[in-house]
Amino acid sequence: MAEKGCIPTVVTFGILVDGLCKANRLTDAFELVEVMGERGCFPNALVFNGIMDALCKEGRSAEAYGFIETMRSMGVSPTIVTYNLLIDGFCKEEKLHRALEILQEMTGRGHEPNHVTYNTFLHGLCKYGKVDDALALFRAMTEKKIRLDVYGYTTLIDGLCQAGKLAEAYSLLDEMENSGCVPKPGCYNAILSWLCKGSRINEAHKLFKRMTGSGILPDWLTFGMMVFGYCRGHRIDDALLLLQQMKSAGLAPREVIYNTLIDALNRAGRVSEAYRLLQEMISRGLSPNSRTYALMRKQQTDDSNLVVELDYRKECEFLRA
């Protein structure tokens, strides 16, 4: 390229560095940055951020931080994106103290944290069980008039549920709605998951109704958890109704939902309904799991075609394994 009189620009080099990073060829990316300097085409923040992002994703955040000084030596100032990448990297490596030090350096150099910065910290704190610290950070944000976004609320609500603090999770959901931040299914799913796993299906039912009553459409995960919860709570008719609602909403039920319902119907002695559901499942190209297969195969059904289909699918699964 250069031999033909076409001099690469910082944009050209940036594209090459980005490609090398994505191909996991970091050594080549480092060398290319050196070549840029030798040719008087100094990298900009975007180029450095690409390298630092790749290093952080490999768990090499300390090495990525070393590029801060390299940037400054070349007259390039780190951006808020640079600091957010480092904070995210250290949080994922469970080095929260280093992430906090980066935050202090960031603010000391005049960069105000944005919602990405706070969400990263909230996720890191909740992931490693420091939910009280996450709540304290949230309260500090509130005092500074910084509003949490949907992702941040979902992260914090899920963290509270993981810590067994459902009352606080409910309270935060209320606070979220009152603040004008419209929840997404994930906010409700975090609480619903723990309610269903804890056999608190009546509470889950009320929360589900609250969710749909607010105009929030359940996603596949919501339906799956509620079907599981209803079946576990011996409310099979509610689970079957949910299956119909799911199909009406244009969401194709997956194997786990059919398997859960068929198992529940069998346990309740509603074998004919279980067979009908099994036929529907197979007609959709889905296969029963080993438990469902064993239960259905054990029953002496008159539907020989269904038995043949079950045996055929089982044999196919065996061959694939």
C-alpha positions as CSV (number, residue, x, y, z in Angstrom):
1,M,0.0,0.0,0.0
2,A,2.7,2.4,1.1
3,E,4.9,1.3,-1.9
4,K,2.2,2.6,-4.3
5,G,2.3,6.0,-2.7
6,C,-0.8,5.4,-0.6
7,I,0.0,6.4,3.0
8,P,-2.0,4.6,5.6
9,T,-3.9,6.9,8.0
10,V,-4.7,6.5,11.6
11,V,-8.2,5.2,10.5
12,T,-6.5,2.5,8.3
13,F,-4.2,1.4,11.1
14,G,-7.1,1.5,13.5
15,I,-9.1,-0.9,11.3
16,L,-6.1,-3.3,11.1
17,V,-5.5,-3.2,14.9
18,D,-9.2,-3.9,15.5
19,G,-9.1,-6.8,13.2
20,L,-6.0,-8.3,14.8
21,C,-7.6,-7.9,18.3
22,K,-10.8,-9.6,17.2
23,A,-8.7,-12.4,15.7
24,N,-6.9,-12.8,19.1
25,R,-3.6,-11.7,17.5
26,L,-2.6,-9.2,20.2
27,T,1.1,-9.5,19.7
28,D,0.7,-8.5,16.1
29,A,-1.6,-5.6,17.2
30,F,1.1,-4.4,19.6
31,E,3.7,-4.5,16.9
32,L,1.4,-2.6,14.5
33,V,1.0,0.2,17.1
34,E,4.8,0.5,17.3
35,V,4.9,0.7,13.5
36,M,2.4,3.5,13.6
37,G,4.6,5.5,16.0
38,E,7.7,4.9,13.8
39,R,5.8,6.3,10.8
40,G,4.7,9.4,12.7
41,C,1.0,8.2,12.6
42,F,0.2,8.1,16.3
43,P,-2.7,6.0,17.5
44,N,-5.8,7.7,18.9
45,A,-7.9,6.7,21.8
46,L,-10.0,4.4,19.7
47,V,-7.0,2.3,18.7
48,F,-5.8,2.0,22.3
49,N,-9.3,1.2,23.6
50,G,-9.5,-1.7,21.1
51,I,-6.3,-3.2,22.4
52,M,-7.3,-2.6,26.0
53,D,-10.7,-4.1,25.5
54,A,-9.1,-7.3,24.0
55,L,-6.7,-7.6,26.9
56,C,-9.5,-7.1,29.5
57,K,-11.6,-9.8,27.9
58,E,-8.6,-12.2,28.3
59,G,-8.4,-11.4,32.0
60,R,-5.3,-9.2,31.5
61,S,-6.7,-6.0,32.9
62,A,-3.5,-5.1,34.7
63,E,-1.6,-5.3,31.4
64,A,-4.3,-3.2,29.8
65,Y,-3.9,-0.5,32.5
66,G,-0.2,-0.3,31.5
67,F,-1.3,1.2,28.2
68,I,-2.6,4.3,30.0
69,E,0.9,5.6,30.4
70,T,1.7,4.6,26.8
71,M,-1.3,6.7,25.7
72,R,-0.2,9.7,27.6
73,S,3.4,9.4,26.3
74,M,2.0,9.7,22.8
75,G,-0.2,12.7,23.8
76,V,-3.4,10.7,23.8
77,S,-5.8,11.3,26.7
78,P,-7.8,8.3,28.1
79,T,-11.5,8.7,27.6
80,I,-14.4,7.7,29.7
81,V,-14.7,4.6,27.5
82,T,-11.0,3.8,28.4
83,Y,-11.8,3.9,32.1
84,N,-15.0,2.0,31.8
85,L,-13.2,-0.8,29.9
86,L,-10.7,-1.1,32.7
87,I,-13.3,-0.9,35.5
88,D,-15.3,-3.7,33.7
89,G,-12.1,-5.8,33.3
90,F,-11.1,-5.5,37.0
91,C,-14.7,-6.2,38.2
92,K,-14.8,-9.4,36.1
93,E,-11.5,-10.5,37.6
94,E,-13.0,-9.9,41.1
95,K,-10.5,-7.1,41.7
96,L,-13.0,-4.6,42.9
97,H,-10.5,-2.6,44.9
98,R,-8.6,-1.9,41.6
99,A,-11.8,-1.0,39.9
100,L,-12.5,1.5,42.7
101,E,-8.9,2.9,42.3
102,I,-9.6,3.4,38.5
103,L,-12.8,5.2,39.4
104,Q,-11.0,7.6,41.7
105,E,-8.3,8.2,39.0
106,M,-11.1,8.8,36.5
107,T,-12.9,11.3,38.6
108,G,-9.6,12.9,39.6
109,R,-8.9,13.7,36.0
110,G,-12.3,15.3,35.4
111,H,-14.3,12.4,33.9
112,E,-17.7,12.0,35.5
113,P,-18.9,8.4,35.8
114,N,-21.8,7.6,33.4
115,H,-24.5,4.9,33.6
116,V,-22.2,2.4,32.1
117,T,-19.7,3.0,34.9
118,Y,-22.3,2.5,37.6
119,N,-23.9,-0.5,35.9
120,T,-20.5,-2.1,35.7
121,F,-19.9,-1.6,39.4
122,L,-23.4,-2.8,40.3
123,H,-22.9,-6.0,38.3
124,G,-19.5,-6.7,39.8
125,L,-20.7,-6.1,43.3
126,C,-23.8,-8.2,43.0
127,K,-22.0,-11.0,41.1
128,Y,-19.6,-11.5,44.0
129,G,-22.2,-11.2,46.7
130,K,-21.6,-7.7,47.8
131,V,-25.2,-6.6,47.5
132,D,-25.1,-4.3,50.5
133,D,-22.3,-2.4,48.8
134,A,-24.3,-2.3,45.6
135,L,-27.3,-0.8,47.5
136,A,-25.0,1.8,49.1
137,L,-23.7,2.7,45.6
138,F,-27.3,3.0,44.4
139,R,-28.2,5.3,47.3
140,A,-25.1,7.4,46.6
141,M,-26.3,7.7,42.9
142,T,-29.7,8.7,44.0
143,E,-28.3,11.5,46.2
144,K,-26.3,12.8,43.2
145,K,-29.5,12.8,41.1
146,I,-28.1,10.1,38.9
147,R,-30.9,7.9,37.6
148,L,-30.4,4.2,37.2
149,D,-31.4,2.6,33.8
150,V,-33.3,-0.6,33.2
151,Y,-30.2,-2.7,33.1
152,G,-28.9,-1.3,36.4
153,Y,-32.2,-1.9,38.1
154,T,-32.4,-5.4,36.8
155,T,-28.9,-6.2,38.0
156,L,-29.6,-4.9,41.5
157,I,-33.0,-6.6,41.7
158,D,-31.4,-9.9,40.7
159,G,-28.6,-9.4,43.1
160,L,-31.0,-8.8,46.0
161,C,-32.9,-12.0,45.0
162,Q,-29.7,-14.0,44.9
163,A,-29.0,-12.8,48.5
164,G,-32.4,-13.8,49.6
165,K,-33.6,-10.3,50.1
166,L,-36.9,-10.5,48.3
167,A,-38.6,-7.8,50.3
168,E,-35.9,-5.3,49.2
169,A,-36.2,-6.5,45.6
170,Y,-39.9,-5.8,45.7
171,S,-39.3,-2.4,47.2
172,L,-36.7,-1.6,44.5
173,L,-39.2,-2.7,41.8
174,D,-41.8,-0.3,43.3
175,E,-39.2,2.5,43.4
176,M,-38.2,1.8,39.8
177,E,-41.8,2.1,38.6
178,N,-42.4,5.2,40.6
179,S,-39.3,6.8,39.1
180,G,-40.8,6.5,35.6
181,C,-38.3,3.8,34.5
182,V,-40.4,1.2,32.8
183,P,-39.4,-2.3,33.8
184,K,-38.6,-4.9,31.2
185,P,-39.5,-8.6,31.6
186,G,-36.1,-9.3,33.2
187,C,-36.9,-7.1,36.2
188,Y,-39.9,-9.3,37.0
189,N,-38.2,-12.5,36.0
190,A,-35.5,-12.1,38.6
191,I,-38.1,-12.1,41.4
192,L,-40.4,-14.7,39.7
193,S,-37.5,-17.1,39.5
194,W,-36.9,-17.1,43.2
195,L,-40.6,-17.3,44.0
196,C,-41.2,-20.2,41.8
197,K,-38.1,-22.1,43.0
198,G,-39.2,-21.5,46.5
199,S,-42.7,-22.9,45.8
200,R,-44.2,-19.4,46.6
201,I,-46.5,-19.8,43.6
202,N,-49.3,-17.6,44.9
203,E,-47.0,-14.7,45.2
204,A,-45.5,-15.5,41.8
205,H,-49.1,-15.5,40.4
206,K,-49.8,-12.1,41.8
207,L,-46.6,-10.6,40.5
208,F,-47.2,-12.1,37.1
209,K,-50.7,-10.5,37.0
210,R,-49.1,-7.2,38.1
211,M,-46.6,-7.5,35.3
212,T,-49.1,-8.2,32.5
213,G,-51.6,-5.7,34.0
214,S,-48.9,-3.0,33.6
215,G,-48.8,-3.8,29.9
216,I,-45.4,-5.6,30.0
217,L,-45.4,-8.6,27.8
218,P,-43.8,-11.7,29.3
219,D,-40.9,-13.3,27.4
220,W,-40.1,-16.9,26.9
221,L,-38.3,-17.1,30.2
222,T,-41.3,-15.6,32.1
223,F,-43.6,-18.2,30.6
224,G,-41.2,-21.0,31.3
225,M,-40.8,-20.1,35.0
226,M,-44.5,-19.7,35.6
227,V,-45.3,-23.0,33.9
228,F,-42.7,-24.7,36.2
229,G,-44.1,-22.9,39.2
230,Y,-47.7,-23.7,38.5
231,C,-46.9,-27.4,37.9
232,R,-44.9,-27.5,41.1
233,G,-47.8,-25.9,43.0
234,H,-50.3,-28.4,41.5
235,R,-52.0,-25.7,39.5
236,I,-51.8,-27.6,36.2
237,D,-54.8,-25.9,34.6
238,D,-53.2,-22.5,35.1
239,A,-50.0,-23.9,33.5
240,L,-52.0,-25.2,30.5
241,L,-53.8,-21.8,30.2
242,L,-50.4,-20.2,30.1
243,L,-49.3,-22.5,27.3
244,Q,-52.2,-21.2,25.2
245,Q,-51.4,-17.6,26.1
246,M,-47.8,-18.2,25.1
247,K,-48.8,-19.5,21.7
248,S,-51.3,-16.7,21.2
249,A,-48.4,-14.2,21.9
250,G,-46.5,-15.8,19.1
251,L,-43.9,-17.4,21.3
252,A,-43.1,-21.0,20.3
253,P,-43.0,-23.3,23.4
254,R,-39.7,-25.1,23.9
255,E,-39.1,-28.7,24.9
256,V,-38.6,-27.9,28.5
257,I,-42.1,-26.4,28.8
258,Y,-43.8,-29.4,27.1
259,N,-41.7,-31.9,29.2
260,T,-42.7,-30.1,32.4
261,L,-46.4,-30.1,31.6
262,I,-46.5,-33.7,30.4
263,D,-44.7,-34.8,33.6
264,A,-47.2,-32.9,35.7
265,L,-50.2,-34.3,33.9
266,N,-48.9,-37.8,34.2
267,R,-48.3,-37.3,38.0
268,A,-51.9,-36.1,38.3
269,G,-53.2,-39.1,36.5
270,R,-54.4,-37.1,33.5
271,V,-52.7,-39.5,31.0
272,S,-54.9,-38.8,28.0
273,E,-54.2,-35.0,28.2
274,A,-50.5,-35.8,28.5
275,Y,-50.7,-37.9,25.3
276,R,-52.4,-35.1,23.5
277,L,-49.7,-32.7,24.6
278,L,-47.0,-35.2,23.5
279,Q,-48.6,-35.4,20.1
280,E,-48.6,-31.6,19.8
281,M,-45.0,-31.5,20.9
282,I,-43.8,-34.1,18.3
283,S,-45.9,-32.3,15.6
284,R,-43.8,-29.2,16.3
285,G,-40.6,-31.2,15.7
286,L,-39.7,-31.3,19.4
287,S,-38.5,-34.4,21.3
288,P,-39.4,-35.5,24.8
289,N,-36.6,-35.8,27.4
290,S,-35.6,-39.2,28.9
291,R,-38.1,-38.9,31.8
292,T,-41.0,-37.9,29.6
293,Y,-40.1,-40.7,27.1
294,A,-40.0,-43.3,29.9
295,L,-43.3,-42.2,31.4
296,M,-45.1,-42.2,28.1
297,R,-43.6,-45.4,26.8
298,K,-44.5,-47.1,30.1
299,Q,-48.2,-46.3,29.6
300,Q,-50.0,-48.9,27.5
301,T,-51.4,-46.7,24.8
302,D,-53.5,-47.7,21.9
303,D,-51.7,-45.1,19.7
304,S,-49.2,-47.4,18.1
305,N,-48.1,-44.6,15.7
306,L,-47.1,-42.5,18.7
307,V,-45.1,-45.3,20.2
308,V,-43.3,-45.9,16.9
309,E,-42.5,-42.1,16.7
310,L,-41.2,-42.1,20.3
311,D,-39.0,-45.0,19.7
312,Y,-37.7,-43.5,16.4
313,R,-36.8,-40.2,18.1
314,K,-35.1,-42.0,21.0
315,E,-33.0,-44.0,18.5
316,C,-32.1,-40.8,16.6
317,E,-31.0,-39.1,19.9
318,F,-28.9,-42.2,20.7
319,L,-27.2,-42.1,17.3
320,R,-26.5,-38.4,17.6
321,A,-24.9,-38.9,21.0
